[in-house]
Amino acid sequence: MIFNLGAKTSVVGTALHSTVRGGGRREGMTLLSNTPTTEKSGSTFIGQPYTPPQAWTAWLIPSIIVFNIGVFACSLYVDNCIGLRHACSVNCCVFPFLRRFAFEPLSVNPFFGPTIETLDAMGALNYERIVTDKEGWRFLTCIWLHSGVIPLGANMLSLSFVGIRLEQEFGFARIGTLYVLSGFIGSLVSALSTSSKISVGSSGSLFGLLGAMISELIINWTIYGNKFAALLTLIVITSVNVIVGYFINMDGFAIIGGFVSGFLIGFILLIRPQFGYVSHKHISSGYTTNASKPMYKLYQYLLWIVALILLILG
């Protein structure tokens, strides 16, 4: 391989969460109306039952997938392999019928993509340019670039399984913040650890989501059933991503930085109310409740504080 892309790539993985008991909020309530009441767990409602909040509609993660594909197409257009090698006899473009969107020869880029020079011009992670030319924006632009069809396909397929599920559960604001911050910190760790490489890819963000799924399971431990099976599933999925990524020249430092930061951010952003807690905003007007459970358990507060401190100090 002529250049070291340090492609930050993740393979498909679906984290199979175990079911939250009663949605985490449905049980532990009593209904009162003109009919006799039934006592349960110290909560009392007058009128109709509480309706749990609906799942979020995932639109941000699909938009990110489409945007990444569009950026990759732009990188091929800018690269213009067919224009530079139209009269070649060796090292010709791959799939020349694609015209300006043809791939560079496999001897130049084995992942079916543009040259490293094109990626660098479009904002790849380049330590020298960040330090010398003060181009700090590369910490963010590099997570939207991909070295080729292979890493792009693996990353987007993985993101569609992992990211959409998380967005449906926690909403676009928290998952979008998690995705960008994990990618940024992964890029920062990569630049500080491998200053001689030029790197692109979104695996820092993807492994940030995987790390957050593990921390979300830990901080919300009491509301899950089949806890250890769910944890084992997540560990296996993460391990498979690392092993397969090894064979496609992933940026290990970006993955470590993204995973650790996502793990800590997950404690902060993905905390859930404890089992049996009912938010007043989900109770219809005119109804009352005597629910006395606090929103979070003590261990959740402790994990939240520790994660915040480590994230700041790190």
N, C-alpha and C positions, 0 to 999 in steps of 0.2 A: 504494500500500500504506500502510495507516494506521500500522502499527508495524514496527520493524526487528527481526526475529527473529534475524538473523545466523545462520541455520540452518547448522550444521556438517554438511554432507552429502557423501557419497561415492557414486559410481556403481559399478556392478558391475565387478569386475576379478579375473581369475584369474591368479595368478603361476605360470607354467609352469616349475618347476624342471627342470633337466636331471638325468638319472639319476646317482646317486652310484655310483661304481665299486664293485661287489661289496658294496653296502651300507656302504662305507667300512671294512669290517672282514673281509670274507669271505676275501679272497685273501691270499697270503703265508703259507700254513700247510702243514704236512706231517703226514700221518697214519701212526702206527706201530701195528701189531698183530702177529698171527702171520703176516701176509702181508708181502711185501717192501715197503719204504718208498719213497716218492717225494719227492725233495728239491725244495723251493721256498722262495725268499726267506728262508731262515734260521730258520724257525719249525718246531718239532717237537711233535706231539701223540702221545700214546699212547692208542689206543682210537678212539672214534667222532669224526666231524667236529664242529667247533664249529657251533652253531646261532645265527644272528644274532638279536638281540632283536626281538620283534614290535612292530608299530606300536601306538601308544596308541589307546584307544577315545575318540573325541571326545564329551564330554558337557557340558563347560563352555560352549563357544560356542553349541551349541543351546539351552542353558538361558538364556544371555544374550539370545538372540534372542527366546525366549518371554517373558522378563521385560520386555524393552523393549516388546513388543507389549502386554503386560498394563499396564504403566505408561501407555502412550498411551491405552488404553481407560479407565483411571482418570482421566486428565486430561480426557477428553471427559465422563465422568460428573460430575466436579467442576464442569466448565464449565457443564453443563446449559443448552445453547443453547435447547432447545425450551421450557424453563420460563421463560426470560427474554423470548423473542420469540414466544410462543404466539399472540398476537393481531396480529402484524405484517402490514403490507400491502406494505412494501418492506424490503429487507435481511433477508429471512427466512432461517431455517436451511437449510442444504443437506442433502438427504435427510432430511426431517422424520420419515419413517416409522421411522427408527432411534430415535425418541423421545429419551431423555436422552443418547444417544450420537451425536446429529446434529451435523454440523459447523457452525461459524460461517459467516456469509455470506462469499463470496469477496472482497468489498470489505473485510472485516475480516481474514481470513486466506486468502490465495490458495493455501495448501498443503493445504487441507481438514483443519483442526484446530481447537483451542480458541483463546481469546483470549490475548494476551500477559499480561494480568493473572492469568489462571489459571496459566499457566506460571511466572510470577514467584512466585505463592503456593506453588507446589509445589517450588520450588528452582532456578529458572533462574539463570544466571550474571548477577549484578547487582553491579557494582563498588561502587555507593553503599551497598548493604546490607552487602556484605562489609566495607567500611571503617568505616561508621558504626555498624552493628548487630553487628559482629564475627561475621558468619555465614560463617565460612570453609568450612563444610560444603558450600556451594554449588559449590565447585570440583569436587566429586565428584558431587553430585546432578544437576547440569546435563547430564552425559554420558548419563544414562538417560532424559532427556526429549527429545521431538521435536515440532517445530512443526506437523507435519501428516502425512497419509498418504504424500505424495510423498517427503519426505526419509526418513521411516521405512522405506518400502519399498526405496528405493535403498540405504540404509545396511545394512539387514538382509540384503538379497540379496548385497551385497558382502561382508558379514561371513561369510555362509554359505560362500562360495567361498574366501575368503582365510583366515579364522580356523580353519575346520574342518581344512583342510590342515595348517596350522601346528600345531594341537593334536595331530593324529595323529602328527606327526613329533617334537614336543618335549614333549608332555604338558601337562596342565591348569595345573600350578603355574607354569611359566615363562611360558606364553602368557597366563594370567590376570594375572600380575604385570605383564607387558608392556602388556596392554590397559588396566589401571587407571592405571599410571604415565604412560603416554602421554596418556591422557585428562586426567589431573590437570595435567600440565605444559602441555598445550595450552590448558586452561582458564586457567591462570595467565598464560600469555603473552597470551591474548586479553583478560583483565581489565586487564592492565597497558598494553595497546596501544590498546584501544577502550573506555575507561571510561564512555562515554556510551551504550553499547548493552546490551541485554539479550539474552543468547544461550543457545541450547540445542542439543543434538545430540551425536552420538558420532563425528563425523568425525575429531576429534583422536586418538581411540583407533584408528580404522580406518587412518588414515594412519601411525600409529605402527606398526601391523602391516606396512604396505607398506614403510616405512623399514627395519624389522627384517629383512624378506625380502631386501632389497638388501644389508644389512650381513652377513647370514648367508651369502649367496653369496660375498661378498668374503673373509670370515675363513676360510671353508672352501673356498677357491678350488681347492686342489690335488686335492680329492676329487670334483670335478664334471667331467663331460664337456660339450662344447658350451657353454663358459663364456660367451662373448660373446653367443651367441644367447639364453641365459637372462637375462643382464644387460639386453640390449636389450628383451626381453619385459617385464621388470619396469619399466623406464623408460617404455615406451610405456603400460603399464597405469596407472602413477602419473600420467602426463601427461593421459590421458583422464579420470581421476577429477577432476583439477584443472579441466580445461576444462569438463566437464559441470557440475561443482559451481558454477562461476561463474554459470551460468544459473539456479540455484535458490538464490541469495542465501546462499552458504556463508560461514562465518566464516574468512577467510583466515589470520588470525593464529593461530587454534586449530589449523588444519591445518599451518601451518609449525612451530608448537611441538610438535605431536604427531609430525610426521614426523621432525624433527631428533632429538627425544628417543628415539623408537622406533629410529632409525638407530643411535644410540649404545648404547642398551640391548641391541640385537640383537647387537652385538659381545661383550657381557658374558654374556648368557644363552643365546645360540644357537650357541656354539662347539662344534664336533664334533671327536672324535679324528681324527688323521691317517690316511690310507689305509694299511692294513696293520696298524694297531694292534689288538690283541685284549685286551679286558678279562678278567681272571681270573674275574670273576663270571659270565661266559658260558661257562666251561669246566667240564665235569662233574667232580664230585669223583673223585679218584683218577687224573686225567690231568695230564700235565705239558706245559709249553711252554717253548721257549728263545727266544721272541720278545723282541727287544731294542729295538724301536722305541719312542721316547718317545710319550707320549699326544698331545702337541701339538707343532707346529713352532714355531720361534723367532718367525717373523712373526706367528703367532697370539697368542703371549704379548704381543708388542709392541702389536698392535692392541687387545688386551684392556685393557692398562694405559693406553694413550692415551685410549681411549673412557671408561674409568672416571674419569680425571682431568678430561676435558672435561665429563663429566656432573656431576661434583661442583662444578667451577668455574662451570659455566653456571647 
